[in-house]
Amino acid sequence: FEAWGAATRHMQSCTVGFTVGKPSLDLSRAKGNVLLKEGKAQVKKYAKPTQDELVEAIKGYCKENPDAKAFKHVIFRVIQKTWGPGEFARFGFGTFSEFCESHSLP
């Protein structure tokens, strides 16, 4: 669902005793684990990017958003959207700051 409102309405129509609002993280995790065990859901897998792909993604974002000062915007809006959530160091290229410095990125 795109928004919590639509998800809440759906859950209210399908579930008895559902309380309005966001479900707790524990309940969401438990439901997800049940769906995984039943084979009704799969864990999304992301490909590992190359250094060139990361450089191009960062340069592209900086070109489109020259006023962006915070590096975390690049990580959240470009890198995690394309290659999944988590720390930048999981790619094996050091920290985000080290990577930018070694590739002369802004």
C-alpha positions in Angstrom: 0.0 0.0 0.0 1.2 3.5 -0.8 -0.1 5.0 2.4 -1.0 3.9 5.9 -4.5 5.0 5.5 -5.2 2.6 2.7 -3.5 -0.2 4.6 -5.4 0.5 7.8 -8.7 0.5 5.9 -7.8 -2.8 4.3 -6.8 -4.4 7.6 -10.0 -3.1 9.3 -12.1 -4.8 6.7 -10.1 -8.1 6.8 -9.4 -8.4 10.5 -11.5 -8.6 13.6 -10.3 -6.6 16.6 -7.8 -4.4 14.7 -7.1 -1.1 16.4 -6.6 2.0 14.2 -3.1 3.2 13.7 0.3 1.8 12.7 0.9 -1.8 13.9 3.8 -2.2 16.2 7.2 -3.2 14.8 7.0 -6.5 16.7 3.6 -7.4 15.2 4.7 -6.4 11.7 7.9 -8.5 12.1 5.9 -11.5 13.4 3.4 -11.3 10.6 6.2 -11.1 8.1 8.0 -14.1 9.6 4.7 -16.1 9.3 4.3 -15.1 5.7 7.9 -16.1 4.9 7.4 -19.5 6.6 4.2 -20.1 4.7 5.9 -19.2 1.4 3.5 -16.3 0.8 6.3 -13.7 0.9 9.9 -13.6 -0.1 12.8 -11.5 1.2 13.8 -8.9 -1.4 17.3 -9.4 -2.6 19.5 -6.6 -4.1 22.5 -6.9 -6.4 25.8 -5.6 -5.1 26.8 -2.4 -7.0 30.2 -1.9 -8.6 32.3 1.1 -7.7 31.5 2.7 -11.1 27.7 2.3 -10.6 28.0 4.0 -7.2 30.1 6.8 -8.6 27.6 7.4 -11.4 24.6 7.3 -9.0 26.2 9.8 -6.7 27.4 12.1 -9.5 23.9 12.0 -11.1 22.2 12.9 -7.8 24.6 15.7 -7.1 24.1 17.1 -10.6 20.3 17.0 -10.3 20.4 18.4 -6.7 23.4 20.9 -6.6 22.1 22.5 -3.3 22.0 19.2 -1.4 24.5 19.5 1.4 23.8 16.4 3.4 25.4 13.1 2.2 22.6 11.2 3.9 20.2 12.3 1.2 22.3 10.5 -1.4 22.4 7.4 0.7 18.7 7.4 1.4 17.3 8.7 -1.9 19.7 7.0 -4.3 21.8 4.2 -2.9 19.3 2.5 -0.5 16.4 2.9 -3.0 18.5 1.1 -5.7 20.7 -1.3 -3.7 18.7 -1.8 -0.5 18.7 -0.6 3.0 21.7 -0.9 5.3 25.1 0.7 6.0 27.2 1.8 3.0 30.2 -0.2 4.2 28.3 -3.5 3.4 29.4 -3.0 -0.2 33.0 -3.4 0.7 34.2 0.0 -0.4 34.7 1.6 3.1 32.5 4.2 4.6 30.5 6.6 2.4 32.8 9.5 3.3 35.9 7.4 2.5 34.4 6.3 -0.8 33.5 9.9 -1.8 37.0 11.1 -0.8 38.8 8.4 -2.8 36.7 9.1 -5.9 36.9 12.9 -5.6 33.1 13.2 -5.2 31.5 16.3 -3.6 
